[in-house]
């Protein structure tokens, strides 16, 4: 992580706003460092647009792994690609430059970093088929009017390197530099319709040279689900709601801690489905989590009640210093909704993780006592203590879970699920 921080200081120190979510990005890269990439896997590299999507579910194969990082810039992608290159994956799909443009980085700098990435794969993992995806159209912030020019330069780099360039700019765009109408809330992060089109476009490249077949899991037509959250969280909610849940699945529901866990990798099982919401600590509160449950369980007409649900909530309430009485009321309501929407599923209730602020952590410990009391009386819910085993420094990065912390949570859950 020192390498990442050093590169940011050297190349991006004038861009003060980039530092705002550095803790999140460092935590995400740290998680990747403990997840080995395998030769039969396909890696999705990119920023929040990649990060927020469950690619392996949407494309029907657990061999697809997500290495997207919300807020990532091309310098970070270069600095943190060792685990990917050394794993010699079958294929890698790269999206690079969206945030560089937003932070004022030159298109030449983005192109140079792409060239560095391509060179590393060519020299160190020549068996990996590399595909570069264009930057998506966006009028969000300072990006408008610059993306098309950067894409042309990236396309030139790919042509000279003999690498496939996939034009998503025109596919998802309205011809005027924006995402198609109705395909995004913020003209940056796609909604379900955008991801559906994106997935269908990738299918020929995914299936190329493979002895198994990928397919898009999105239904052909679907409602626009967002519960009034007209931001990236609402976009993710709508997309996840359309992915099918099966009877032997384990559905992970919660905030940023859940979202950043690559659970199908951590548990080594395609039964593990991620429905976490948010990036940046702490992510979704219990109110949003509760609103999402019915959509996650029944948004796809082929979904059925899963075998189990792993639930993590309460970090946002601790940040907001919700009193114990209201916390208990809200959590009981959350569990009631879960039981109603997934009546046959057993709920594994994760304790709230420690907070670096001593006052808030005292509140967290009180919350966990409440959860213990609730679960004692609930025959379909069990309390899982992750607060205690994750108290050691190497398990946490500020208020984020480290890679070692996620491995510990997975180790605990494997004994229960």
C-alpha positions, 0 to 999 in steps of 0.5 A, a space after each residue: 500500500 506504500 507503493 500506491 500512496 507514493 505514486 499518488 503523491 508523485 503524480 496526483 498530489 495537486 488533485 486534492 479531491 482524489 484523497 477523499 476516498 483513498 482509504 476506501 481504495 487502499 482497502 479494496 486493493 488490499 482485499 485483492 492482494 489476498 485473492 489469487 487470480 487463477 489461469 481459468 479466470 476472467 478479470 474485469 479491471 476498472 473503476 466504480 462502473 466495474 466495481 458496482 456490477 456483479 459481472 460473474 452473476 450477470 454473465 452466468 459464470 463464477 470464473 469471472 472476477 471483479 477487480 474494479 475500484 470506485 474512484 480508481 485512476 490509471 496510476 493505481 491500476 498500474 501500481 496494483 496489477 501484480 496479483 492479476 498479471 502473476 495469476 496469468 488469467 485467461 482473459 482480462 477486460 480493462 476500462 481505464 481513464 474515466 476518473 483521470 479525466 474527471 481529475 484533470 489528468 492528460 489523455 497522454 498520461 492515460 495512454 502511457 499507463 494503458 501502454 504500461 499495462 499492455 506491456 506487462 501482460 505481453 511480457 509476463 502473461 502472454 497467455 492472457 487475452 487482453 481486451 480494452 473497453 472504451 470509456 463510457 460516455 458521460 457528461 458528469 462533471 468535467 468529463 464531458 467533451 473529453 472522453 471521445 478524444 481519449 478513446 481515440 488515443 486508447 484505440 490507437 494504443 490498442 491497434 499498435 499493440 495488437 489488442 482488441 478495443 471494444 467500443 462501448 462509447 457508441 453502444 451506450 451513448 446517445 450520440 451527444 456525449 451522454 449515456 442513453 436516456 434512462 440508462 443512468 441516474 447521474 450520466 456516469 454509472 449505468 443502470 440495469 439497461 446499460 449493463 444488459 447492453 454491455 454484457 450482451 456486447 461482451 459475450 462474443 469476446 468472452 466466448 472467443 476461444 473458450 470451451 464453455 459458454 457465457 450468457 447474459 442473465 438479465 431478463 429481456 424486459 424489466 422494471 426500473 427499480 431504485 426505491 427513490 435512490 437516484 444515484 449509483 446506489 439506486 442503479 446497483 439496486 436495480 441491476 442486482 434485483 434482476 439477477 436470479 436467486 436459487 434455492 441453495 444460494 447464500 445471499 449476502 445483504 448489507 452495506 459497504 463491508 458486504 459490497 467489497 467482499 468478493 464472496 464467491 471467491 472468498 467462500 470458493 462457491 458460486 452459491 454466494 451472491 453479493 447484495 451489498 450496497 455502497 462504497 466509502 464507509 459505512 455505506 447503506 443504512 438499515 432503512 435502505 437495506 430493508 427497502 432492497 430486500 423484497 427486490 433482491 428476493 423477488 425482482 427476477 421472476 425465476 428467483 426462489 427463497 435462498 438457503 441462507 442470508 448473511 446480514 450485516 448492518 448497523 455501521 451507518 447507525 453507529 456513525 449517526 449515533 443512533 440510540 440503543 432503543 431505536 437501533 433495536 426497533 429498526 433491526 427487529 423490523 429489518 429481520 421481520 422483513 427478511 423473514 417475510 421475504 425469505 421465509 425458509 432462509 436461515 439468517 446469519 446475523 453478523 455483529 457490527 465491526 469495531 469503530 476507530 472512534 472510541 465513543 462510537 465503538 462503545 455504541 457498537 458494542 452495545 448494538 452487538 449485545 442487542 443483536 445477541 438478545 434478538 438472535 436468542 429469541 429468533 429460531 431462524 437467526 443466528 448471531 455470528 461474532 466477527 467483532 472479536 476476531 477482527 479486533 487485531 490491527 491487521 484485520 482492519 484498515 481504519 474502519 474498513 476490513 482488510 484482506 486478512 479480515 475478509 479471509 477471517 470472516 470467510 473462514 468463520 462462515 465456511 463452518 456455518 454455511 
